[in-house]
Amino acid sequence: MPSVFRRGKRWYARFKDADGKWAKEAGFTDKTATLQLAVRREHEADLVRKGLAEAPQPKSERLIDEDLKAFRSALANKEVSEDQVALVVGRCERLIAGCEFPKVGNIDAVSVEDWLAKQRKGTKKKKGISVQTSNHYLRAIKQFTRWLSRHKRLRDDPLTHVEMLNVAVDRRHDRRALSEDETARLLTTTFNGRTVLGMPAKERHMLYVMALSTGLRASELGSLKKESLSLETNPPTVRVKAGYSKRRRLDVLPIPSAMLAAAREWLKGKKAGESLWPGSWAKNRCAGKMLQVDLKAAGIDYQDADGLFADFHALRHTYITNLARQGVPLTTAQKLARHSTPVLTAARYTHIEIADQHREVEKLSPLIGTNMGQTRGISCPKSSSDGNEASDEAPGEKCKNPQKSEGFCETFSGEAGIRTLGRVNPSPVFKTDPDSTATAVTTSVSCEKCGCSGALSGTNGCQFLATVDVDLLAVIEKWSQLHPSIRKGIVALLASR
């Protein structure tokens, strides 16, 4: 029966091989995973003894450098960009050298985890790497071992059970989204600025505009040519080749119509087949350096008080955040951002700040100052200060309790959910609701003190002007349709301004 035993940090699998002899194999730091390995090995040996499978190949004697070279070629053949190939293979090479693996058969999970832990810890002279960087190294070496296993260069993937660490506990370079004001200042300052790192001001201006309008990454923008833009189609689009897209497939994204005129004018000086923004700025990661210069000129902090950064990738964060600010559905925003999951779009790239939140809560129905179960001081339109009817424009009977009301009633109640307008003294006091779509709305309310009846319309009680957004043009358009008492109140409001 297969079993496991432990030596130091590592567990070892013990099983009978195809010849019926006891064998052992280095497992993992996890006991359960190592036991599963032992069971699998004994099952494979049993199949070999019964002639249902071939005997496993002996461990390769090839040096690991040969496998790395083949891995590099395999990545390049999949149309992965040269920069990405160099990045992945370079991380593998540094990790393998640090762990001193001479052959692929020597790769083991414990050594990999130990090396990554040392890199995170750092030394007195050198700061340790972040958890996210550690995960990047682990992702690269796991990609290599998966490739080895799939191509039968390695019997099993030794890093299958090694998991990524939680990056939330060690965030060192979180980004933020630019506000509308910061975006306007950045673009204006850049357009009128100077040449930075060999790129003229107007070229950088269009670079930022394209990044903010499409959410493209710096490497993707650096790959664009004149024919990548289709400005005359409906809708206008930009295409990113699979080799430069992070998803490794052709991406076609819509371009906002608002930038078409400027884009057409800018493209007149570009030649077909040439890069829209020539130079090695993308390859050498200079986009962020250029942006820092322009941010400083615009008076915008590169790192804000919360420690969040406004680097070039923050323009992508701004694009996605602006989609949320405009109420774009999350699923649509996910597709525009080209994310694998909406969680990434919402949690990592969408930055809804307190000002954005405040604008949304302002849309809630008002609770204070309304007649939702509350009373307000307001005048009865049937009475005047002398106890007579206020005017011919307020039809109805004389106020039943003029002496008590002294021209206006102190308390008032009405239909729930309607904010009413009236007078707390002989001068009209109007409340406006900027989110109201109504120009003038009336509601039936009851005077609590005088008990007036014979309302203008609706239920018993006095008729009052309700919530109104004083849109002057709309009022003028509907002026003839308004009740005379409402017209009188609006005139008094305008006179008081």
Beta strands, then each sheet from edge to edge (+ up, - down):
strand 1: 3-7
strand 2: 10-16
strand 3: 22-26
strand 4: 229-230
strand 5: 237-240
strand 6: 251-254
strand 7: 413-414
strand 8: 442-446
strand 9: 462-465
sheet 1: 1+ 2- 3+
sheet 2: 4+ 5- 6+
sheet 3: 7+ 8- 9+
end
